[in-house]
Amino acid sequence: MTTTTPGPVAFDLSEDQQSIREAVDDAMKRFDLDHWRTVDKTGEFPSAFFDFAAKQGWLGVAMPTEYGGSGLGISEAAVMMEAIARGGGQTAASAVHMNVFGTNVVVKHGSEQLKRDNLPEVIAGRMKVAFGVSEPDSGLDTTSLKTRAVRKGGDWVINGRKVWISTAQHAHKILLLCRTSDPGPGENKAKGLSLFFTDLDRSRIDVREIEKTGRAAVDSNELFIDDLVVPDSHLVGVEGRGFHQLLDGLNPERVLVAAEAVGIGRAALRLAVDYAKQRVVFGRPIGQNQGVQFPLADVYARLESAWLMVLRGAALYDAGRDCGAEANIAKYLAGEYGHKSADQAMQTLGGMGYSKEYHVERLWRESKLARIAPVSPELILCYLAERKLGLPRSY
Amino acid sequence: MDFELSEDDKAWRASVREWVEKNYPKDRAREVEASGDEFPRQLWDDLARAGFHGVGIPEQYGGQGGTIFTQAILARELTRNLGGLIAIWLAPAVGGTLTLLAAASEEQKHELLPRMALGELVFAIGITEPGGGTDILNALRTRSTLVDGQWRITGQKMWSTGAGSADYIAVLARNVLPDGTEQGVNLILVPGDSPGIQLRSIPKLGVRSLCSYEVWLDDVAVPEANLVGPVGRGWKGMVAGLNSDKTLLSACATGILDGVLEDSLRYLREREAFGRTIEHFQVLQHYVADIASWRHASELVSYHAAWLMASGKPAASEATMAKLITTEYAVKAADLGLQMLGGMGYSAETDMQRYWRDARLWRIAPITSEMSRNFIAEQLGMPRSF
């Protein structure tokens, strides 16, 4: 007979993390799936939830205390985002996602002035932030972007286009990645890119919403930037080092997107399991069929594995260690399995899964997003093959 | 064994493709799907003018003639652009044309089929109930009783596509004798405007502008003559309809594969990344190779099931297998297609998301993949597992 010792085991959530999960789970009862179905139908930005999250201090979970944040890490943010997504799906998560991590680059690399001016506002929810990286001709091939910032007097003048910019309909600020100088012959294309954290000035930036398959309430947009004047003080960190600095945004983003995908997967799995228990066909609950229960058990196992990778990626980031591979693996596994879970839930619910009334339909549309953005699974496999396995570059 | 289509069938396929390219290119189909309509009447009328509602109806009943094989060619070519909107043609073809041909009296055929062929009558199918679609015989609660020369029908139906605009809903109901005993099931054509019918449209993932309904029948009175087939033996017409449905659906799924393949190829040839068009990337080539292989397999099993049925041979297993194989492939292909188009695939401005949403239904309806497998396993002599 084995004796069990009380006390934490590796991979247990910390006390902070546990209380965050409990608090969010409890709060999401007020913003349940029915609430989010209505939000999805109206397509209006979920301000009530955003304001609630701000009031609870959720937006600043991973921000330094001196600017009003909680001073916790991406690990805690991941626990929080998983719970938000599990309670309300991608729409709920995306409503706050940018404010939670979008200014992390500013925290790490921005000037004191930039931090003091903006972080308290972002944390309090008075300022919304958009992330301006992707361009029409350079989605995954980021460093080939065309948007340019040119010095003019003491300012910068920016021209170009951005695409798939979330929440730009509502954002006050935008983090823009622009080319400020061309790399020399043989130099890495990442050189000469710079980051600006600046006003989303609608007199200079035309914001056009893109209609899309899921997450209608959290807008995605194409941006046309025409002679946007940006003061030099809005440059983040070092000129020409924008791409490297951006990794402090991209890696947390991947970890959080992965956490959200796990949350959506778990939400869908719970709906599927509940339905499989109560739906009686041929004289017994359909969940008694191996053809129904095995795929659900399989999804459960996969989501658990993805979640461990999320925690690992977040822990590495918080410890200041390289987490590129782990953040990518987490995003890859969670994106694939989150959608697989939603798909299996749809299959389990049958016609009811296809109807909009049982929520699975929305989760299915939304869960595909994490398989496309912010980086495709294909490109993650390229990355792992090259960086972790030492295989030659294939593209 | 000859796998070649006849010259007639080739010409037929070419003419349907020409029609759909001219009248319903993908951009237009996408607009129709996204419109707030409950029933795209213009599409129905255009299909009528083209004579497509009469395909599979023998000339003696005012149709264009042809077999289920001819219908399958039509269904595939239309679906390539229309996607799931094909249900506007398919549901009446199954619930009207094929059911009537299998089970109706000569008188009924002469009365109804010519009008069906002209597009004057819209048929919807009222089989599935809230208690179940796959377990229909157990789930069936709707009752019909003959009282003073009229059927009195009470019950509830689910997922009746087009019921809101249907002239007739083909309703399956228990045959209840006046003394309360039950004797088999009846298939009855219920006029869509009958007093006592209530409808509620079910919001759903795909084919948004062609609504599916929950239908309540409260003591609806229908003339005795609207019964299809013998009293208590409505099963025959329904089963004939359902096997045809699986076969035609396999053709539709092949049409989805056609659309996904050509849209994927076009995008890969146009889109540049890392200094060249993305068609150069091996994994994307492999995705496309898979989709092309799936389409090829789908075409073969779909043609085979249609050919068996057109030849009057038994095809229950083959129709089920064709439905299972082609719909699973269509969904996988649309998913990969969306993956290749990335953000553009997710945007409402391309057709991939429409194929992806629409095809997904067919792994669920009219029979789930899981129940298809159960059926196939039983056909192999294995014990019933459910």
Interface residues (C-beta under 8 A of the other chain):
Chain A: S134 D137 S138 G139 L140 D141 S144 V163 W164 I210 E211 K212 T213 G214 V281 F282 G283 N289 Q290 G291 V292 M346 Q347 G350 G351 G353 Y354 S355 K356 E357 E361 W364 R365 K368 L369 R371 I372 A373 S376 P377 E378 L381 S394 Y395
Chain B: T128 G132 G133 T134 D135 N138 A139 M158 W159 I202 P203 K204 L205 G206 E272 A273 F274 G275 H280 F281 Q282 V283 L284 L338 Q339 G342 G343 G345 Y346 S347 A348 E349 Q353 W356 R357 R360 L361 R363 I364 A365 T368 S369 E370 R373 N374 S385 F386
